[in-house]
Amino acid sequence: MKDRIQRHEAGAEGGVSLGTALRYWLKLGFVSFGGPAGQIGMMHQELVERRRWISEHRFLHALNYCMVLPGPEAQQLATYIGWLMHGALGGIIAGALFVLPSLFILIALTWIYLAFGNIPAVAGVLYGIKPAVVAIVLFAAWRIGARALTNAWLWAMAAAAFGAIFALHVPFPYIVLGAGLIGYLGGHIAPAKFRVGGHHGESHKTYGPALIGDHTPPPEHARFKWMRVLVFAAVGLFIWASIMGGLLVLYGWHGTLTQMGWFFTKAALLTFGGAYAVLPYVYQGGVEQYQWLTATQMIDGLALGETTPGPLIMIVAFVGFVGGWTKELFGPDLSAAAGMAGAAVATIFTFLPSFLFILVGAPAVEATRGEIRFTAPLTGITAAVVGVILNLAVFFAWHVLWPQGFAGRFEWFSALIGIAAFVALWRYKVGIIPVIGGCGGAGLVYVLLAQPPLG
């Protein structure tokens, strides 16, 4: 009976309706916790195993393409599957609903943070979450490194990237370009050291027939046509230029919203390796260059981002909101409106390229129907990303454990929380949300009982 219901829902005779798909994508937008791995796992379990909307092979085929793109791979995967099922409209709906719930939740949380962040209860929860964030970032560096650093050459590249950004303060884009160049040269000089490897092995499990099966020909809208590619590219560039041009006319090139649009466009094209890899670039721009927010606020924003559904790169909405609020774009009486404008601009310019990558590039991917392999330059970039993420963990640990600098006091309770969080993640495989909740609760109890100066 259950199988018949699932086959009926999957549209064994006529396909999945757009309304059915829309309801699923909306639900996913509200429950997609756990970072990229958790979000991809949710989609696999629901779409491949239970609903059978798409086969294992086609799911991995789409995922491998999304993994080599800059940007949030889970959101791009949702966009790809939505596009494959229902064309451009389906892809836009799937990708947008993956982001919008997180945007609205994060806007609300950021407003509460800025308006009421000094209340002891709120400050106590953040006090506990901050060291958990350090542990999460460190765990991400370990997890990616264990998978990506397969030989001494790649370990050396990771160490060099860490030294470049930590000691020499080399901007993140230069590290990405340098790592890509080294990977390209290494692929020719020592190809065995930069041999491409997929991040997700194919499963040999069988879940039964799927609506979009291994040998199902691509629908008409998914067939590669140069005219269609050019139209989508032109429309996407027109949308970007229209919004950017409007900001330029209204606020000038040096206006805060205009600079946000330009900065987050560049960030969107450099997010190889996921959100953790681009965070140093966002920090360098948002904190040091434009001074939209402080280093402490950046850590707090990552803490809030870890507790909301959707891609972690949604921290850009926090940066945009705080930047708009801080700069008082619309005057001191409209701080919330300025924050929402900043969050909207940051989100639009961050995610617009992701939609273009799918709508423009996916038809060519479907036409090949072959394994999408990582290039040697990407292998080099991935190795450098490990060093960059480790630098991020060191930077966060410094600000969390010594909030007044090394001359100030050492936050021993924060250190204990961070150690416990890392052990929970690494040794006991506890999920991110339970870790965040437990650490936030511990921080709340500690602050309410001890009331230490939080710096």
C-alpha positions in Angstrom: 0.0 0.0 0.0 2.8 2.4 0.9 4.6 1.6 -2.3 1.5 2.3 -4.4 1.0 5.7 -2.6 4.6 6.6 -3.3 4.3 5.6 -7.0 1.1 7.6 -7.3 2.7 10.6 -5.7 5.7 10.2 -8.0 3.4 10.4 -10.9 4.0 7.0 -12.3 1.6 7.8 -15.1 1.9 11.6 -15.5 4.8 12.9 -13.5 5.0 15.0 -10.3 2.8 18.0 -10.3 4.4 21.4 -9.8 2.2 21.9 -6.7 3.4 18.7 -5.1 7.0 19.6 -5.8 6.5 23.1 -4.4 5.2 21.7 -1.2 8.2 19.5 -0.8 10.7 22.3 -1.5 8.9 24.6 0.9 9.1 21.9 3.6 12.8 21.3 2.9 13.5 25.1 3.3 12.2 24.9 6.9 13.9 21.7 8.0 17.3 21.8 6.1 19.5 21.8 9.1 22.9 20.2 9.4 25.0 21.9 6.7 25.5 20.7 3.2 26.1 17.1 4.1 22.9 16.9 6.2 20.9 18.8 3.5 22.1 16.5 0.7 21.4 13.5 2.8 17.8 14.7 3.4 17.2 15.2 -0.3 18.7 11.7 -1.1 16.5 10.0 1.5 13.3 11.7 0.4 13.8 12.0 -3.4 15.8 8.9 -4.2 14.8 6.4 -1.5 11.2 7.3 -0.5 9.5 9.2 -3.2 11.6 7.8 -6.1 11.4 11.0 -8.1 15.0 10.6 -9.3 17.3 7.6 -9.5 20.6 7.2 -7.5 22.7 7.6 -10.6 21.0 10.8 -11.8 21.1 12.3 -8.3 24.8 11.7 -8.1 25.3 13.0 -11.6 23.7 16.3 -10.7 25.5 16.4 -7.3 29.0 15.9 -8.9 28.3 18.9 -11.2 27.2 21.1 -8.2 30.3 20.1 -6.3 32.7 21.6 -8.8 30.8 24.9 -8.9 31.4 27.9 -6.7 28.4 28.4 -4.4 26.3 26.3 -2.0 26.2 22.9 -3.5 23.0 21.7 -1.6 21.0 24.7 -2.8 22.4 24.2 -6.4 21.4 20.5 -6.2 17.8 21.4 -5.2 17.8 23.9 -8.1 19.1 21.3 -10.5 16.5 18.7 -9.6 13.7 21.2 -9.6 14.9 22.3 -13.1 15.1 18.8 -14.4 11.6 18.0 -13.2 9.8 21.2 -14.1 12.1 23.4 -16.2 13.3 26.9 -15.3 10.3 27.7 -13.2 10.8 24.5 -11.2 14.5 25.2 -10.7 13.8 28.8 -9.5 11.1 27.6 -7.1 13.3 24.9 -5.6 16.3 27.1 -5.2 14.4 30.1 -3.9 12.4 28.1 -1.3 15.7 26.5 -0.1 16.8 30.1 0.8 13.8 32.2 1.6 12.8 30.6 5.0 16.3 30.9 6.2 16.5 34.6 5.1 13.3 35.5 7.0 14.3 33.6 10.1 17.8 35.1 10.1 16.5 38.6 9.6 14.2 38.2 12.7 17.1 36.7 14.7 19.5 39.5 13.7 17.0 42.2 14.6 16.6 40.5 18.1 20.4 40.3 18.4 20.9 44.0 17.6 18.0 45.3 19.6 18.2 43.0 22.6 21.7 41.4 22.5 22.7 43.0 25.8 19.9 41.2 27.7 21.6 38.6 30.0 19.5 35.7 28.7 20.4 36.4 25.1 24.0 37.2 25.9 24.3 33.9 27.9 23.0 31.8 25.0 25.5 33.5 22.6 28.3 33.0 25.2 27.7 29.2 25.0 27.2 29.1 21.2 30.4 30.9 20.3 32.9 28.2 21.5 30.6 25.6 19.8 31.1 27.5 16.5 34.9 27.2 17.0 34.5 23.5 17.5 32.2 23.2 14.4 34.7 25.1 12.2 37.6 23.0 13.5 35.6 19.8 12.9 34.9 21.0 9.3 38.6 21.5 8.7 39.3 18.0 10.0 36.5 16.4 8.0 37.4 18.1 4.7 41.2 17.5 5.3 40.7 13.8 6.0 39.0 13.5 2.6 40.9 15.9 0.5 44.6 15.7 1.7 45.6 12.4 0.2 49.3 13.0 -0.2 52.2 15.2 1.0 51.8 17.6 -1.9 48.3 18.5 -0.9 49.2 18.7 2.8 51.9 21.1 1.8 49.5 23.3 -0.1 47.1 23.3 2.8 49.9 24.4 5.1 51.0 27.1 2.7 47.5 28.4 2.4 47.2 28.6 6.2 50.5 30.5 6.5 49.6 32.8 3.6 46.3 34.0 5.2 47.4 33.7 8.8 50.9 35.2 8.8 51.0 37.2 5.6 47.3 38.3 5.4 47.1 37.4 1.7 43.6 38.0 0.4 41.5 34.9 -0.1 40.9 35.4 -3.9 44.7 35.4 -4.5 45.0 32.1 -2.5 42.2 30.6 -4.6 43.9 31.7 -7.9 47.3 30.6 -6.7 46.1 27.2 -5.6 44.3 26.7 -8.9 47.4 27.5 -10.8 49.5 25.2 -8.8 46.9 22.5 -9.2 46.9 23.0 -13.0 50.7 22.8 -13.2 50.8 19.9 -10.8 48.2 18.0 -12.9 50.8 18.1 -15.8 54.0 17.6 -13.8 52.8 15.0 -11.3 49.3 13.9 -12.3 49.2 11.1 -9.8 49.4 13.6 -7.0 46.5 15.6 -8.3 44.4 12.8 -9.6 40.7 13.7 -9.6 38.5 11.9 -7.2 34.8 12.1 -6.6 33.6 13.1 -3.1 30.6 10.9 -3.2 31.0 7.3 -4.2 28.2 5.7 -6.2 25.8 3.6 -4.2 24.9 0.1 -5.4 21.6 0.0 -3.5 18.4 -0.3 -5.5 15.4 1.6 -4.4 13.1 0.5 -7.2 12.1 2.3 -10.4 12.2 6.1 -10.4 10.3 8.7 -12.3 13.6 10.0 -13.7 15.5 6.8 -14.1 19.1 6.0 -15.1 18.1 5.7 -18.8 15.2 8.2 -18.9 16.0 10.7 -21.7 16.1 14.3 -20.6 12.9 16.2 -21.2 12.7 18.7 -24.0 13.5 21.7 -21.7 16.7 19.9 -20.5 18.1 19.4 -24.0 21.1 21.4 -24.8 20.4 24.3 -27.2 22.8 27.2 -27.8 19.9 29.6 -28.1 18.4 28.6 -24.8 21.8 28.9 -23.1 22.3 32.4 -24.5 18.8 33.5 -23.5 19.3 32.4 -19.9 22.7 33.9 -19.7 21.4 37.2 -21.1 18.4 37.3 -18.7 20.6 36.6 -15.7 23.1 39.3 -16.7 20.3 41.7 -17.3 18.8 41.1 -13.9 22.2 41.6 -12.2 23.0 44.7 -14.3 19.5 46.2 -13.6 19.7 45.8 -9.8 23.3 46.9 -9.7 22.6 49.9 -12.0 19.6 50.9 -9.8 21.8 50.9 -6.7 24.4 52.9 -8.6 21.9 55.5 -9.7 20.3 55.8 -6.2 23.4 55.6 -4.0 26.5 56.1 -6.2 29.4 53.7 -6.5 30.6 54.3 -3.0 27.1 53.8 -1.4 26.9 51.0 1.1 24.3 49.0 -0.8 26.2 49.4 -4.1 29.4 48.2 -2.5 27.5 45.3 -0.9 26.2 44.3 -4.3 29.6 44.3 -5.9 31.4 42.6 -3.0 28.9 39.7 -2.7 28.9 39.2 -6.4 32.7 38.6 -6.1 32.1 36.4 -3.0 29.6 34.3 -4.9 32.2 33.5 -7.6 34.8 32.5 -5.0 32.9 30.1 -2.8 34.8 26.9 -3.9 34.8 24.5 -0.9 31.6 25.8 0.6 30.7 28.4 3.1 33.5 27.8 5.5 36.0 28.5 2.8 34.5 31.9 1.8 34.0 33.1 5.4 37.6 34.5 5.6 36.9 36.5 2.5 33.6 37.8 3.9 35.4 38.6 7.1 38.2 40.5 5.3 35.7 42.5 3.4 32.9 43.0 5.9 35.0 43.6 9.0 38.4 45.0 7.8 37.7 46.7 4.5 34.2 48.1 4.7 33.7 47.9 8.5 30.0 46.9 8.2 30.4 44.9 11.5 32.9 43.9 14.1 34.9 40.7 14.5 32.7 39.8 17.5 29.6 40.3 15.5 30.9 38.1 12.7 31.3 35.3 15.2 27.9 35.9 16.6 26.5 35.9 13.0 28.1 32.5 12.3 26.5 31.2 15.6 23.1 32.4 14.4 23.7 30.9 11.0 24.4 27.5 12.5 21.1 27.5 14.3 18.9 28.3 11.3 17.9 26.1 8.3 19.3 26.7 4.9 22.8 27.0 3.5 25.4 28.3 6.0 26.4 31.0 3.4 23.3 32.7 4.5 25.5 34.4 7.0 25.8 37.0 4.2 22.3 38.1 5.1 23.5 38.7 8.7 26.5 40.7 7.4 24.2 42.7 5.1 21.6 43.4 7.9 24.2 44.5 10.4 25.9 46.6 7.8 22.7 48.4 6.8 21.8 48.9 10.5 25.3 50.1 11.5 25.6 52.6 8.6 22.1 53.9 9.2 21.3 53.9 5.5 17.9 55.4 5.9 18.5 57.5 9.0 18.6 56.6 12.7 14.8 56.0 12.9 14.7 53.3 10.1 17.5 51.0 11.3 15.4 47.9 10.8 14.4 48.8 7.3 18.1 49.6 6.4 19.1 46.2 7.8 16.5 44.4 5.8 17.6 46.2 2.6 21.2 45.2 3.3 20.2 41.5 4.0 18.2 41.4 0.7 21.0 42.9 -1.4 23.6 40.5 0.1 21.3 37.5 -0.5 20.3 38.4 -4.1 23.9 39.0 -5.3 25.2 35.9 -3.5 22.6 33.5 -4.9 21.9 34.9 -8.4 25.1 33.2 -9.9 24.0 29.9 -8.4 20.8 30.0 -10.4 22.7 30.9 -13.6 25.2 28.1 -13.2 22.3 25.6 -13.2 20.0 27.1 -15.8 23.0 27.8 -18.2 25.2 24.8 -17.5 22.9 21.9 -16.6 21.7 21.2 -20.1 25.3 20.5 -21.2 25.7 18.2 -18.1 22.6 16.3 -19.1 23.8 16.0 -22.6 27.0 14.3 -21.5 25.4 12.0 -19.0 28.9 10.9 -18.0 30.8 11.1 -14.7 31.6 14.7 -13.8 35.3 14.7 -12.7 37.1 17.2 -10.5 39.9 18.9 -12.3 43.5 19.2 -11.0 43.1 22.9 -10.4 40.0 22.2 -8.2 42.0 19.6 -6.3 44.6 22.3 -5.5 41.9 24.7 -4.5 40.3 22.1 -2.2 43.7 21.5 -0.5 44.1 25.2 0.1 40.6 25.5 1.5 41.6 23.2 4.3 44.3 25.6 5.4 41.9 28.6 5.1 39.3 26.9 7.2 41.9 26.1 9.9 42.9 29.7 9.9 39.2 30.6 10.5 39.1 28.3 13.5 42.2 29.8 15.0 40.8 33.3 14.4 37.5 32.5 16.1 39.2 30.7 19.0 41.4 33.8 19.7 38.4 36.1 19.9 36.3 33.7 21.9 38.9 32.6 24.4 40.6 36.0 24.8 37.9 38.5 24.2 40.0 41.4 25.4 43.2 40.1 23.7 46.0 38.0 25.1 46.6 40.6 27.8 43.1 40.0 29.1 41.6 37.1 30.9 41.3 33.6 29.5 37.7 32.3 29.2 38.2 28.9 30.7 34.5 28.0 30.7 34.3 28.8 26.9 37.3 26.5 26.4 35.5 23.7 28.2 32.4 24.2 26.2 34.4 24.2 22.9 36.3 21.0 23.9 33.1 19.2 24.8 31.4 20.3 21.5 34.4 19.0 19.4 34.4 15.7 21.2 30.6 15.4 20.7 31.0 16.1 17.0 34.1 14.0 16.4 33.8 11.1 18.8 30.1 10.7 19.3 28.8 12.0 15.9 26.3 14.3 17.6 24.4 16.5 15.2 25.2 20.2 14.9 21.8 21.4 16.2 21.9 19.3 19.4 25.5 20.5 20.0 24.5 24.2 19.5 21.5 23.7 21.7 23.4 22.1 24.5 26.2 24.7 24.4 23.7 27.5 24.3 22.0 26.1 27.4 25.3 25.7 29.2 26.3 29.3 28.5 22.9 30.5 29.6 23.1 28.7 33.0 26.7 29.9 33.5 26.0 33.5 32.8 22.8 33.7 34.9 24.6 32.0 37.8 28.0 33.6 37.6 27.4 36.8 35.7 31.0 37.1 34.4 32.0 40.1 32.4 31.5 39.0 28.8 33.7 41.5 27.0 
